[in-house]
Amino acid sequence: MKHLYALVTAGISLLLWFSVVKCESLYMTKERRLQLRDNVREMFHHGYDGYLTHAFPADELKPISCTGAGPDRSNPANIGINDSCGDYLLTLIDVLDTLVVFNDKNGFRDAVSRVIKHLDFDKNVKVQVFEANIRILGGLLSAHIFASSDDYGFRVPDYNGELLSLAVDLGERLLKAFRTPTAIPYARVNLKYGIPFMETHETCAAGAGSLVLEFSLLSSLTGDERFSEAAIGAFQEVWRRRSHINLLGNSIDISTGNWIYPVAGVGAGIDSMYEYALKSFVLLGNIEFYEVWKLSLKAIMQYMAPVDNFYLQNVFIANGHRVNTWIDSLSAYFPGLLVLSGDVELAQRQHLFFYAVFTKFGQLPERYDYMTREIELDGYPLRPEFIESTYYLYRATGDDFYLRVGEQIIEQLQKLRTSCGFATLSSITKQTLSDRMESFFLSETLKYLYLLFDFENTFHALSSNFLFTTEGHLFPVLSIDHTSSNAELGFMDLKCSSHSVTYDPFASDSIISRPEYYYVFHLVNATAPTYLTSAPNAVSMAPTFLQGVDFIYAPGAPFSEDTILRTNNGILLFDLKGIKIRLLQYEADSYTISKVGPFTLRDNESVFIDDPSYEKYVKQGYLKFNDSLMYLHEVASENREPVSMLHMGSPPIQHIPSRLQVVYLDDDLCSRPKQNLRPAYAYVVSSNECQWTRKAKNAYGAGLLVIHDSTKNESLQHTEADVFVHKNPFEWEQEEDDEDDDDTVLPFMNYFLKSHIAPTIYITQEIDWLQENAFISLEDSWTDSAAFFQGVPISNMFLKKQTRFHLNDVEF
């Protein structure tokens, strides 16, 4: 365990090491970087000085009216204000260690003095336990460490631990929330009177599970284990109620422990629970937290990630089925967490999606719908999560692309500047402002932005071993004794290689040189910025996208919306006539389809053509049309006639033998690809544990995968898969035209005939007749034919023919 802990902390130090060895920028001059750093410093002091001048000792600054704001006592139900504002110097306490980051010693000492003089928690005000913990308790503890130690240069003369005493006072008041049947705390507590009468029993996973860092540090500094025991106990109770596929819901009943909203995601309501799983292991050295993180990440990537891994979906915890099609801005923290976990390549990919959305709208909206490619919930309240991940990725990669992202962020934030601070953008689309500046703008947003450009900052030194809390407060890792016994966990077999850093910054080009950089902008229907003109001495990073061409097959033919369907794995066409198709060329050796009719394709999606009128022209794997290879026409113009551009007709992608032997698998095909599956066999598995799409992927190489659902699960009966064939693909039937044939005939699901997954059928009836070592014969074994444009393959377009299987028992 000590070796594993050393690897994690070494990984954090590695982020700092990158900045030491790579001191010269490739695309941004040192002068420009320092100018941006100073711009952020000025922005911070503009907002902080505005707070001290116009709002202190209130909780927040109202940046348009230049007045102070606290709890909304006239409307107790206004939780948007009252959950965070408790009439307890919110902004001042939240920025204490930000002053340390900005190396403002006089400002830090003044702020500490103000807190000691004015802070009092004995007030009749109800606050959210989570917000009070991460903003107030975390701010007090971090500031206490800096004010009381000679190690960091911020010791405050005559300081006698007053901040720690205040932290204990607050901790005692928050402990009252844990008096529940499940040990999962109430979401809110009255600082003076405890739990209000008739207080709601609903809380969220993040609210209950994200108290470990602050409460454990409080216990470490005071020797009072009640705090850490309560927080760790709550974390364990939430985790214990995960689903059988290791997914956590969003909101939970503190009395019964039942999920109220059983939907998993990585955004609001659950976000920092995952964050604290990994960071609690780093801070406390308890390997159980690392086990939670490993299992959580595996489940997240298995059930929430689409095929392209650009974003994470919200899904039901019971089966991993998608609930909606939006992501929220809070989930933009997750790429930064992936960096700390060592998954830098995946972090870059997911950060890129948020960047594309940010570029499209000028800010990251509260919610974005990735299907409609529009804002789902408008507004930008100065949140830090996207900037946080940008900072982490720059420290890990040294790619100046992330400095350019920071430069864009500064430019957009300056548009929200007022005479005394920075205002919330209440509507991105209308560009309207709201009179609020939440404390996290100064404590997190500008802190991460400053650290992005300040290479020489104390916290980037090799000897600096700090951990950021979810509110961006700095906790020194070595402040807690990691030698405490975990002997009872010694039986766990953890491979050190599983936590190795997976990214080499010196062997990788900038992210803007990769195809996904330009592709992701097609996903959100936006134009990718280029930074080539600002890199006069840099290696050329020209995009790999070379050209685009539009086609219409059979120009002039009427187009019907009934001939095209959107599926969760691509586009299905029942008729080509009148369909407009857009090709994009990457490098010089391949094309990909980016748009079919009204639909834009996402990564790893394909276009399937299932037009029965072409069936009689199919011969030996080639499609013939009027004795010629099928072709599409380029869109005609006044000066150019349509010319033959595209034909289909390659050998089948995957040859399926005409006779397959049945084998029952004891593997559920949920965790990893099954090795040594052979095309001469049809493998039968049950439908439990995971989505049937994942089973099909993990069965690649099989001649056929038969998924059997004996329970006839209704949630599977009405998924988007129904659109892939003209009738319900899950039902099998007897062949009506052949009374003498005892074979059972099943419709084949078009959805699965792709190059990287096994051909698959899904059965909801009893299959006693499908015995081990029986044989399945194909009525028609013709499979996909690939498409070409001027002799160059189109990687994501296939022609399909409806295929049926005969299942027959034979003597053996």
ROBA-171952 format. One record per residue (C-alpha): residue in three letters; x, y, z. Coordinates in steps of 0.05 Angstrom, whole numbers, plus 5000, padded with zeros to 4 digits. Example, Ala and Ser with C-alpha at 12.3 -4.5 7.8 and 13.67 -1.06 7.14 Angstrom:
2
ALA524649105156 SER527349795143 
END
This chain:
812
MET500050005000 LYS505750475015 HIS508450354945 LEU501650524915 TYR501051154956 ALA508051354934 LEU505951274862 VAL499851714870 THR503652264905 ALA509252194854 GLY504052284800 ILE501952944832 SER509253154837 LEU510152964764 LEU505053494746 LEU509654004780 TRP515853704748 PHE513353834678 SER513254584691 VAL520454564716 VAL523654214657 LYS519454564604 CYS520455284621 GLU520155554549 SER513555584514 LEU512655344442 TYR506955794422 MET506356334475 THR512156794492 LYS514156884563 GLU512357624558 ARG505257454537 ARG504556934591 LEU506757414645 GLN502157944618 LEU496257464624 ARG498557274694 ASP498558004715 ASN491758104682 VAL488857554727 ARG492157864788 GLU488958524771 MET482158184760 PHE482657854829 HIS484258504865 HIS478858864827 GLY473658364853 TYR476658274922 ASP477659014935 GLY470559134910 TYR468058634962 LEU471958955019 THR469859654999 HIS462459534984 ALA460358885015 PHE464458675077 PRO462358385125 ALA456658115083 ASP457357435050 GLU457657654977 LEU458658264933 LYS452958484887 PRO457358724830 ILE452359144792 SER449259524850 CYS455859504889 THR452659294954 GLY453158695001 ALA448658095002 GLY447257535052 PRO441757025066 ASP434957165036 ARG431157195102 SER424757415067 ASN424556765028 PRO427356165065 ALA425755725004 ASN430856104962 ILE436155554968 GLY440155844911 ILE442156394959 ASN440956095028 ASP444755445018 SER451355825013 CYS450156485048 GLY450056415123 ASP451857115147 TYR458856855162 LEU463757255119 LEU463056765062 THR467357115009 LEU472757335058 ILE473756635086 ASP473456305018 VAL479056734991 LEU483956675049 ASP488656175016 THR487656504948 LEU491357094978 VAL496956604993 VAL497056364921 PHE497557084898 ASN503257184948 ASP499557754982 LYS502357705053 ASN499458365077 GLY492658205048 PHE492757515080 ARG494457795149 ASP489058325143 ALA483957805122 VAL485757345180 SER484957925228 ARG478158105200 VAL475657385206 ILE478057325278 LYS474657985296 HIS468057905261 LEU466357165252 ASP460856865296 PHE457056225281 ASP451856295336 LYS446456545289 ASN439356335272 VAL440756165200 LYS439955515161 VAL445655325114 GLN447354735071 VAL452154265105 PHE455954145040 GLU457054875024 ALA458855065095 ASN463854495096 ILE467454625031 ARG467355385032 ILE467755585106 LEU470754985142 GLY475654855086 GLY477655585082 LEU478855645157 LEU483055005160 SER487455195101 ALA488455895127 HIS490155625196 ILE495755195168 PHE498855785131 ALA497956275189 SER500955805241 SER506955515202 ASP513855785186 ASP514455315126 TYR510555745076 GLY512456465094 PHE505456675115 ARG505756605191 VAL501457145223 PRO504657485284 ASP501057365349 TYR496656845317 ASN494256345370 GLY490055845331 GLU483756265329 LEU481856015259 LEU482355295283 SER477955455343 LEU472755745296 ALA473255125252 VAL471954685312 ASP465855115330 LEU463055035260 GLY464654295259 GLU460754175323 ARG454754525293 LEU455154115229 LEU455753465268 LYS448453535289 ALA446453375218 PHE449152665224 ARG443952455275 THR439952025226 PRO438051285223 THR443051165166 ALA448651635190 ILE447751995124 PRO447152735145 TYR441453205133 ALA442753675075 ARG441654295118 VAL442654515189 ASN440955125230 LEU447455395259 LYS444155595324 TYR438655075335 GLY440854465296 ILE435954095252 PRO429554495237 PHE422754185249 MET420053805188 GLU426753865152 THR427053485087 HIS430052785088 GLU432752855018 THR440152985005 CYS444852854948 ALA450652374942 ALA455652934936 GLY452853304995 ALA453552695040 GLY459952405011 SER464253025002 LEU465853195074 VAL471752725084 LEU477553185068 GLU475453765112 PHE472853345171 SER478952895170 LEU483753475170 LEU479853775228 SER480653125266 SER487953095250 LEU489253805275 THR485053725339 GLY485752985356 ASP478052935358 GLU476252335316 ARG468752475317 PHE469352905256 SER473052415211 GLU468851835236 ALA462452195218 ALA464752405149 ILE467851745130 GLY461851375157 ALA457151785113 PHE461551665053 GLN461350915066 GLU453850905075 VAL452651255009 TRP457550794973 ARG454350175006 ARG447850354970 ARG450850344900 SER447349924848 HIS449549224829 ILE453449534771 ASN457150014818 LEU453350644799 LEU451251174850 GLY444751544846 ASN443752284853 SER439152414913 ILE437751954971 ASP433151905032 ILE437251985096 SER432251585137 THR431150975092 GLY437450995051 ASN433350904988 TRP434951284925 ILE430051834909 TYR433052004841 PRO436651374818 VAL440451704762 ALA448051684756 GLY452452214725 VAL458852604741 GLY455553284748 ALA451153634798 GLY449053214858 ILE454452684851 ASP460753034825 SER465153134886 MET463352444914 TYR467852154860 GLU472952704870 TYR473552564944 ALA474151814932 LEU480851924898 LYS483152524938 SER481452215005 PHE486151644988 VAL491552144972 LEU490452545036 LEU488951975084 GLY492751395054 ASN486750935064 ILE486650455006 GLU479150335012 PHE477951014980 TYR482350824922 GLU478350184913 VAL471950614910 TRP475151054857 LYS477450464815 LEU470650134816 SER467150794803 LEU471450984744 LYS470550294713 ALA462950354719 ILE462951064694 MET466850884631 GLN462750244621 TYR455850544627 MET456251294619 ALA461351374563 PRO458951354490 VAL463251014438 ASP467451644426 ASN468751794501 PHE468052544490 TYR462952644545 LEU459452244600 GLN451952114598 ASN446752104654 VAL444151394662 PHE439650974707 ILE443650644762 ALA440049974753 ASN441849844681 GLY446150404653 HIS440850634604 ARG441151364583 VAL436251824618 ASN437252484580 THR441852804530 TRP444953374568 ILE451353484607 ASP452354034658 SER458054524668 LEU459654234737 SER461953594703 ALA467653984670 TYR471753834732 PHE472253104713 PRO477953174662 GLY482153474717 LEU480552894763 LEU482552414707 VAL489352764704 LEU490452624777 SER488551904765 GLY493751854709 ASP488651814652 VAL491252414615 GLU489352204544 LEU482152094565 ALA482252754603 GLN484553124541 ARG478952814500 GLN473453014548 HIS476353704561 LEU476253814486 PHE468753724483 PHE467654244538 TYR472454704501 ALA468454634436 VAL462054804473 PHE465555394507 THR468055644440 LYS461255584407 PHE457555994460 GLY463156424490 GLN461956114558 LEU460255424584 PRO452755404595 GLU449755074657 ARG447154514613 TYR448554324541 ASP444553824500 TYR449253424457 MET443653154412 THR440353824394 ARG447154174401 GLU443854744437 ILE443655034508 GLU439154634554 LEU439855104615 ASP442355804602 GLY447156204644 TYR454356224670 PRO455256394744 LEU462856484739 ARG464155734752 PRO471255474757 GLU470754734735 PHE472754824662 ILE478655274683 GLU480654774736 SER481354214685 THR484954674637 TYR490054814692 TYR491054084708 LEU492053894635 TYR497254434624 ARG501254204685 ALA500953484659 THR502353604585 GLY505954264577 ASP501754374515 ASP501055114503 PHE494154994474 TYR491655024545 LEU494955704555 ARG491055934495 VAL484755664526 GLY486356064588 GLU487456684545 GLN480456594515 ILE477456514584 ILE480557164608 GLU477757524547 GLN470757264561 LEU471057414635 GLN473058124622 LYS466358214587 LEU462958084654 ARG466858634690 THR463159174728 SER465459784765 CYS466659384829 GLY467058654810 PHE464858134759 ALA457557944747 THR454057284734 LEU451957184663 SER444557014672 SER443556874598 ILE449056704549 THR444356754490 LYS441757444510 GLN448157684543 THR444457934604 LEU447858004672 SER445457834742 ASP447458224805 ARG451457674838 MET458757474846 GLU459256804883 SER465156694928 PHE468056134885 PHE469756634830 LEU475356924874 SER476956284912 GLU477255804852 THR476156104783 LEU481556634788 LYS486056194831 TYR486555644778 LEU487056164723 TYR492856514758 LEU496555864771 LEU495855684698 PHE500256264678 ASP504656334740 PHE510055814727 GLU514256074785 ASN508856004838 THR510955694904 PHE505855144896 HIS509154914831 ALA515754754866 LEU517754024873 SER517454064949 SER510254324946 ASN505653744960 PHE498754034966 LEU491853774948 PHE486154204923 THR479454084955 THR473154124914 GLU472854864932 GLY480054964911 HIS482755024983 LEU489954794993 PHE491054225041 PRO498253985051 VAL498353235040 LEU503453095094 SER499153445147 ILE495952775162 ASP499752175187 HIS499851655132 THR503251125175 SER496650965210 SER495350225206 ASN491749945146 ALA494349245159 GLU487448945153 LEU487349155080 GLY493848815064 PHE490448235028 MET488348684970 ASP492348544908 LEU493449214875 LYS497949244814 CYS502349854816 SER502349894741 SER494950054743 HIS496550744770 SER502350914725 VAL502351564686 THR499851424616 TYR502252054581 ASP509052264556 PRO509053024543 PHE515552994505 ALA513252464456 SER506552774439 ASP504453344392 SER499753894412 ILE492553694418 ILE490954154359 SER494953704313 ARG490353114325 PRO484152944283 GLU479652944344 TYR481053684355 TYR477353864290 TYR472453304294 VAL469653504362 PHE467654184334 HIS463453814283 LEU459953474341 VAL457654144369 ASN456854484301 ALA462155004313 THR468555254280 ALA475155044310 PRO479955614327 THR486955574298 TYR493155834333 LEU498055754276 THR498856494263 SER501156604334 ALA506756094329 PRO511856384280 ASN517555924301 ALA513555304317 VAL512954654280 SER506954674233 MET500754404266 ALA496154434205 PRO489554074214 THR488853384183 PHE482053574154 LEU483453724080 GLN476853824044 GLY469353704045 VAL464653483990 ASP457053443988 PHE453352913948 ILE446152763930 TYR444252073903 ALA439252103846 PRO438752873844 GLY431753123836 ALA428652523871 PRO423952703928 PHE426852633998 SER422552334052 GLU424052384126 ASP421251684134 THR427351404098 ILE432451614150 LEU432951444224 ARG437651674279 THR440151104322 ASN444751084381 ASN450250804338 GLY449451184273 ILE444651324216 LEU440150804182 LEU437750954111 PHE432050564080 ASP432450944014 LEU438251343984 LYS434351763936 GLY434752513949 ILE439252434010 LYS444752944018 ILE451352664045 ARG457353064067 LEU464352754064 LEU470553014100 GLN477552814079 TYR482752694132 GLU490052664109 ALA490052374039 ASP488251654051 SER481251644080 TYR474551994082 THR469051994134 ILE461852194130 SER460352784175 LYS453052904158 VAL447252534127 GLY440952924113 PRO439553324178 PHE443952894222 THR451253014241 LEU455152384258 ARG458952304323 ASP465451934334 ASN465251184317 GLU458351244286 SER456850964217 VAL451851034161 PHE448050394143 ILE444150334078 ASP438549834083 ASP434849944017 PRO431049313996 SER430549553924 TYR437949413916 GLU437548693939 LYS437048373870 TYR443348743849 VAL447548433903 LYS452347923875 GLN458747653906 GLY459448213956 TYR458648763904 LEU452749223894 LYS450549313822 PHE445749843798 ASN443549843725 ASP449549413708 SER454249933738 LEU457450023805 MET452950423850 TYR455051153854 LEU453051803884 HIS453052463847 GLU456453093867 VAL451653673875 ALA450853993807 SER452454723794 GLU451355183735 ASN458155043706 ARG459054313723 GLU455053693709 PRO454353153763 VAL459952643757 SER460751943784 MET464152013851 LEU462651433897 HIS461850693891 MET460850123940 GLY463649433934 SER469249163977 PRO469848464005 PRO465548364067 ILE468448664130 GLN467348024170 HIS466147354138 ILE460946944175 PRO460946194160 SER454345914136 ARG454145404193 LEU455645594265 GLN456145134326 VAL452645354390 VAL456845464452 TYR454345734519 LEU459146224553 ASP460046284628 ASP462846994617 ASP457747564620 LEU461947964570 CYS461248594612 SER468248734638 ARG472948634580 PRO473448344509 LYS473147594508 GLN479447294478 ASN479746724427 LEU472546754403 ARG472046424335 PRO467746594274 ALA465445864268 TYR461545894333 ALA455146234358 TYR455946424431 VAL450046464478 VAL450146934539 SER444947204587 SER442647934584 ASN444248104656 GLU449648554687 CYS450749054629 GLN447949334565 TRP447448864507 THR451449354464 ARG457449254508 LYS456748504504 ALA456848554428 LYS463248964430 ASN466648484477 ALA464647894433 TYR468448144373 GLY471147564333 ALA465047124345 GLY461046874285 LEU454747054322 LEU452747284392 VAL445947054419 ILE443647464479 HIS438047134518 ASP433447524564 SER428847024599 THR425847574642 LYS423547974581 ASN425848614615 GLU421149174594 SER426649694600 LEU430349334544 GLN424049234502 HIS423249974487 THR430250244477 GLU432650614416 ALA434549944386 ASP427449874361 VAL428950344304 PHE434149894272 VAL429249434237 HIS422149514213 LYS419349074267 ASN421048924339 PRO428048614334 PHE427348244400 GLU421947754379 TRP423247094342 GLU417946754300 GLN416746114262 GLU417746144187 GLU410646174158 ASP412245964087 ASP415745314102 GLU411344854143 ASP415944254134 ASP421944634160 ASP423044554234 ASP428345104236 THR427145704279 VAL428146354241 LEU430346994276 PRO430647694246 PHE437747954247 MET439148614281 ASN442349084231 TYR445149494288 PHE450649004303 LEU453548844235 LYS459649284242 SER467049174235 HIS468749234309 ILE463148844342 ALA460048154335 PRO453648024295 THR448347964348 ILE441147744358 TYR436947844420 ILE431947324444 THR426547424497 GLN423346734493 GLU425346084526 ILE430945744487 ASP430645024509 TRP430944854436 LEU437645204429 GLN442144664457 GLU449544644467 ASN453044394404 ALA446844524361 PHE448144884296 ILE445845544267 SER445645624192 LEU445346274154 GLU440046384102 ASP444346934071 SER451447074092 TRP452547704054 THR454948264100 ASP457348984097 SER460549284035 ALA464949884045 ALA464550534007 PHE469850893966 PHE470651603941 GLN475351673882 GLY478751033902 VAL479651253975 PRO475650884029 ILE470051204068 SER471150934137 ASN464150984166 MET459350814109 PHE456750114095 LEU451449794052 LYS447149284088 LYS442548724067 GLN437448434115 THR440247764139 ARG436547204173 PHE439046604213 HIS436345904216 LEU437045574284 ASN436344824279 ASP437744234324 VAL442143694294 GLU444443014318 PHE451043034356 
END
